[in-house]
């Protein structure tokens, strides 16, 4: 079990207070309208929560992963929709700009995204694969010191080898007891242990 520092516990309580005061009252309406939570998203940026994982030089807090997880857990307690938007912003959309972007791109996109002024995300798709990462055939190739995409073969049915594809099935949505869900997952995965 992880033992929280005094600073982490204080942070968790501050996030919980924010979630109870501002997220929980709006959560149901956000889900019913199926709209992006723009107001709360900007508020997360104002409070510095979107930049927890990033250096202070870009407006971040340079926090550790445990601190970020405390934030994500408390936010999800209030609204999974808001937590998903914040997670995409904090973990995916902004990370690639931070990790691979030039200093100019970081100043132009990362800094405003961490403030909540820009929405950062990423898209992953290919005509023959959709969002099935294992079936993507586009690769990068070097062209005079820069990377350029190498298009997938013209054959729109180009697919990854079968061992890399997940079977496509139409599964009806159903509510199952937790034990049944675990059993189904265990049948498809060698990584789950009791």
N, C-alpha and C positions, 0 to 999 in steps of 0.2 A: 504494500500500500504506500502511496506517495504521501509524505508528510509535508504539508504546506508551510511555507515560511509565514511570518507575521505579515509581511508585505503582500504576499499572495492572498492570504485570508482577508485582509483589508480590501484588496482589489475585488475579490469575489463578492464581498458584501456590498461594495459600491455598485457593481454591475447588477446585482440582484435588486438593489433599491431602484435603480434606473429601469430595469425590466418591469418591476411591479408597478411603477408609477407611469411609465410611458408606453411600454410595449404591450403588456397584457390588456389594457383597455382598448387598444386598437387592433389587436390580433384577429378577432372574429370578423370585423369589418373588412380587413385586408383580404382575408381568405374568401369571404363571400363575394367581394367585388372582383377577385382574381386580378388585382392590380399590383404593380410594383410598388413597394412601400417607400416612395420617394422621400416623404417627410422624415420618417424614422431613419432612413439610410443617411440622409444629410446629418441628422442628429448624431448618429454613430461616428461620422467623420469629425464633427465638431468636438466630440468628447475624446477623440484620439483612438477609438477602438479599431478603426479600419487599418491603422498603421502600427498596431502592436508589434508585429514581427519585423518591422523595418528600422533601419538606423535613424537616429535623431536628425541627421543631415537632410533627410527627405521629409521630415515632419513625423517620423515614427517614434516609437517608444523603446525600441531595441529590447523588447521583452522576451523572455524564454518561452518555450513551447508549452510548458505547464500553465503559465499565465494565460496564454492564448486559449488553451483548452478550457480553462475556467470561464473565460469570456464566452466561448462558443456554447458551453453547456448551459450557462445561465440564460443566454439569449434564446437558445432552443427551448428552454423551459417556458418562456413567454410566448414565442411564436417560431415555429419551425420555418415558416416562409421568410421571415426577416433574417433568421439565422442562416438559411441557405444563401440568401443574397449577400450577406456579410461574409460568409465563408468563401463564396466565389470571388468576391472582391479581394479578400485578404490572402487567400491561398492560391488562387489560379490567375485571375486576370491581371493583377498587379505584379505577381512574382516574375513573370516572363520579361516584363519591361525592366524590372529591377535587375534581374540576373543577366540578361542578354542585351539590354538596351544601352545606347550611348548615354553619356551624361546629359546631352541635350534632350534626348527622349525622356529620360527620367524626370528632368525638370518640367518638361512640357506635359507629360501624361501621369507619371507616378505621383508627384506631389499633389496635383489637384484631385487625383483618385483617392489618395489617402485622407484628404479633407472631406470627401464625399461629394465633391463638385462634378466629378466624372464617374461614369459607371464603366468598370473594366471587366471584361470577360474574355473568353476565347471560344472559337468554334472549331470543331473537328469533324470533318465530313469528306467524303469522296464519293463520286457517282456509284461505284461498285460496292462500297462498304458502308455507306451511311455513317453512323457513329460507332461502328464496330471497329475498335482500334486495331485488333489483330488482323483485320482484313485490308487495312490500308496499304496500298502499294506505292504511293508517291514517296520518293526519296530525295534528299538534297544532294547536290553535287557541286563541287568547287569550280567556280569560274573566276579566274584571275583574282584570287584571294577573297572572294565573296561567295556566299552560298546562294544558289538559285534552285528553285524546285525542279525536280525532274518529273515530268508528268507520268501518270500511270499509262500503261499500254492503251492503245486505242480501243482494244476490246473491252467493252463496258462490263463484261462478265469476269474480268480479271479478279481472282480471289486469292486469298492467302491459302497456304496448304491446310488441309482439313484438320490437322492436329492443332492449328492455331485458331480455328473457328469455334464459336459456341453454337450449339444447335439452335436454330430458330424455331420457336414454338409459339402457338397462340394459346396463352394460358388465361383462363377465366379468372377474374379477380374474385377472391374468396377470403373470408376471414377464417383463419385457422388458429387453433390453440398453439401456444408457444412451442410445445413439445413437437407438434406436427411440422411446424416451420423449421425447427432445428433438425428434425429427421430428414426433411427434404434437402436442406442445405448440406447435411452430412453425406447424403447419397451422392451429391455432385462435387464434393470437395474433400481433398485429403488433408486439408489444413485445420479442420475443426476437431478439437479434442474436448472430451468431457472434463 
